[in-house]
Amino acid sequence: MSDGRIFIEPVPTAETEAFWAGTAEGRFLVRRCRSCGKAHWYPRTICPFCSSDETEWVEGTGEGTIYSFSIMRRAKPNYVMAYVTLTEGPTMMTNIVDCDPESLRIGDAVRVTYVKTAEGRALPMFTPKSEASA
């Protein structure tokens, strides 16, 4: 990327292929269990809560809140690693982008944005809602 960021290319598997197809369309998909009703992250066929194989893809809101974050100051350029708790319930590791890292706070509302990799895949990352709507 022109700003110096380098991203690891995702390698879709049979379990995650639908997720990556969704990101290419700008859709954030989450896996939900039909047996216990819980959403889970990382997407997988077997529910990690009740071990049911009755799971399905549902379209997520693409919104959440920052649970925890760290600014990687030794990297050039600096970047933000974070755990975001999705509106649907699960918490995922991600990056917070397109923001002033010093202004971030735990509990801030965020929304998904997609960053293209060198191979053209769309990686879901998050940006503060206040800055995304500006």
C-alpha positions as CSV (number, residue, x, y, z in Angstrom):
1,M,0.0,0.0,0.0
2,S,1.2,3.5,-0.7
3,D,1.2,4.5,3.0
4,G,3.7,1.7,3.9
5,R,1.2,-0.6,5.6
6,I,1.6,-4.3,4.8
7,F,-1.1,-6.8,5.4
8,I,-0.9,-10.6,5.6
9,E,-3.1,-12.0,2.8
10,P,-6.0,-14.1,4.2
11,V,-6.2,-17.7,2.9
12,P,-9.9,-18.7,2.6
13,T,-10.8,-22.2,3.7
14,A,-14.0,-24.1,3.1
15,E,-15.3,-22.7,6.4
16,T,-14.4,-19.1,5.8
17,E,-14.9,-18.8,2.0
18,A,-18.4,-17.2,2.4
19,F,-17.0,-14.7,4.9
20,W,-14.3,-13.5,2.5
21,A,-16.8,-13.4,-0.4
22,G,-19.0,-11.2,1.8
23,T,-16.1,-8.8,2.6
24,A,-15.5,-8.4,-1.2
25,E,-19.1,-7.2,-1.5
26,G,-18.8,-4.9,1.5
27,R,-20.8,-7.2,3.8
28,F,-19.7,-8.2,7.3
29,L,-20.9,-11.8,8.0
30,V,-21.0,-13.4,11.4
31,R,-21.5,-17.1,12.2
32,R,-24.5,-17.8,14.5
33,C,-25.7,-21.0,16.1
34,R,-29.3,-22.0,15.4
35,S,-29.2,-24.3,18.5
36,C,-28.1,-21.9,21.2
37,G,-28.6,-18.7,19.4
38,K,-25.1,-17.3,20.1
39,A,-22.9,-15.6,17.5
40,H,-19.2,-16.5,17.5
41,W,-15.9,-15.3,16.1
42,Y,-13.7,-16.7,14.5
43,P,-16.1,-18.1,11.9
44,R,-16.4,-21.9,12.1
45,T,-19.0,-24.6,11.4
46,I,-19.1,-26.1,14.9
47,C,-20.5,-23.8,17.6
48,P,-17.8,-23.2,20.3
49,F,-20.5,-22.8,23.0
50,C,-22.7,-25.9,22.5
51,S,-20.8,-28.0,19.9
52,S,-23.8,-27.9,17.5
53,D,-23.2,-28.1,13.8
54,E,-26.4,-26.1,13.2
55,T,-24.7,-22.8,12.4
56,E,-25.4,-20.3,9.7
57,W,-24.0,-17.1,8.2
58,V,-25.9,-13.9,9.2
59,E,-25.2,-10.4,8.1
60,G,-23.7,-8.5,11.0
61,T,-24.2,-4.8,11.8
62,G,-20.5,-4.1,11.3
63,E,-20.5,-2.2,14.5
64,G,-19.1,-2.6,18.0
65,T,-17.1,-1.1,20.8
66,I,-13.4,-1.1,21.6
67,Y,-12.7,-3.6,24.4
68,S,-9.0,-3.1,24.5
69,F,-6.3,-1.6,22.2
70,S,-2.6,-0.9,21.9
71,I,-0.7,1.5,19.7
72,M,2.2,-0.1,18.0
73,R,4.6,2.8,18.2
74,R,7.8,1.0,17.2
75,A,6.3,0.0,13.8
76,K,6.6,2.4,10.9
77,P,4.0,3.5,10.3
78,N,2.4,3.2,13.7
79,Y,-0.8,1.2,13.8
80,V,-3.4,0.2,16.4
81,M,-4.2,-3.4,17.3
82,A,-7.5,-3.9,19.2
83,Y,-10.1,-6.2,20.4
84,V,-13.6,-5.0,19.3
85,T,-16.7,-6.4,20.9
86,L,-19.2,-6.7,18.0
87,T,-22.9,-5.7,18.5
88,E,-23.7,-9.4,17.9
89,G,-21.7,-10.4,21.0
90,P,-18.3,-11.9,20.0
91,T,-15.0,-10.1,20.5
92,M,-12.5,-10.1,17.6
93,M,-8.9,-9.0,17.2
94,T,-8.6,-6.4,14.5
95,N,-7.0,-3.0,13.7
96,I,-8.4,0.4,14.2
97,V,-7.6,2.6,11.2
98,D,-8.2,6.1,9.8
99,C,-8.1,7.8,13.2
100,D,-5.9,9.7,15.6
101,P,-4.7,6.8,17.8
102,E,-4.2,9.2,20.7
103,S,-7.9,10.0,20.8
104,L,-9.0,6.4,21.1
105,R,-10.7,5.2,24.3
106,I,-11.9,1.9,25.6
107,G,-15.6,1.8,25.0
108,D,-15.5,4.0,21.9
109,A,-18.1,3.0,19.2
110,V,-16.6,1.7,16.0
111,R,-17.8,0.5,12.6
112,V,-16.3,-1.7,10.0
113,T,-14.3,-0.5,7.1
114,Y,-12.5,-2.5,4.4
115,V,-8.8,-2.2,3.6
116,K,-7.6,-3.7,0.4
117,T,-4.6,-6.0,0.4
118,A,-2.0,-6.2,-2.4
119,E,-3.9,-9.2,-3.8
120,G,-7.2,-7.2,-3.7
121,R,-8.9,-8.9,-0.8
122,A,-10.9,-6.8,1.5
123,L,-9.8,-7.0,5.2
124,P,-12.4,-5.9,7.8
125,M,-10.9,-3.3,10.1
126,F,-12.6,-0.7,12.3
127,T,-12.7,3.0,12.5
128,P,-14.3,5.2,15.2
129,K,-17.9,6.0,14.3
130,S,-17.5,9.6,15.0
131,E,-14.6,9.8,12.5
132,A,-16.3,7.5,10.0
133,S,-19.4,9.7,9.8
134,A,-17.4,12.9,9.5
